Amino acid sequence: MNLAIQIVILLFSIIIHEVSHGFAAYLFGDRTAKLAGRLSLNPLKHIDPIGSVILPALLKLSNASFIFGYAKPVPINPDRFSSYKMGMICVALAGPLSNLVLAGVFAAMIGMYFDETSNFYIHALTGGLAVNCALFLFNMLPILPLDGGRIVVALTPAKAAETLSKTEPFGILVVMGICMLTPYLEREFGIPLDFMKRTFFPALEALYMFFIKLAVPI
């Protein structure tokens, strides 16, 4: 699929992801994102030049095994939640679940256009399905600052949660290690550590095929 189309789909998906976080926070009584103008689908309010455009483009051009990006995080003040723990869990879940819903939408559209003579629609739609399945699974990894990590912290007793929260500044290094270092170690030294190949991609394929089978029953 064309690089520009891939980036547009990725950008659209991560914007929906971030808006969903902000809207969930609003439902729990926190108006921070709304007051900051972030409950908007206007890309200009969400684009991070590095995370939304440059990073995914570089990963694509370098033939990386996994392409990801991010928008500017939506500002949230958990102290304003009507229920702190439930608010934290629901706000964290809202982003990944929005991608799961988008995956369903793309799958439904695949079913609609499956008999089209042109392959353009199918390539774009299957790309959108794959992107949103990947965003769902990736963000559910139990590592801060990913949403899965925030859910783990919300479910953990206060003292342990405080300790876990201190790992957040290093979380991105862990994520990069999972995406880049473990494949390198397996490729160069034969150490079976490639999380992406052994766990993430099989899970991604299973989720992707689940939606495909719903869209195009065989």
Buried (B, 14 or more C-beta within 10 A) or exposed (E): BEEEBBBBBBBBBBBBBBBBBBBBBBBBEBEBBBEBEBBBEEEEBBBBEEBBBEBBBEBBEEEBEBBBBBBBBBBBEBEBBEEEEEBBBBBBBBBBBBBBBBBBEBBBBBBEBEEEEEEEBBEBBBBBBBBBBBBBBBBBBEBBBBBBBBBBBBEBEEEEBEEBBEBBEEBEEBBEBBBBBBBEBBEEEEEEBBBBBEEBBEEBEEBBEEBBEEBEEE
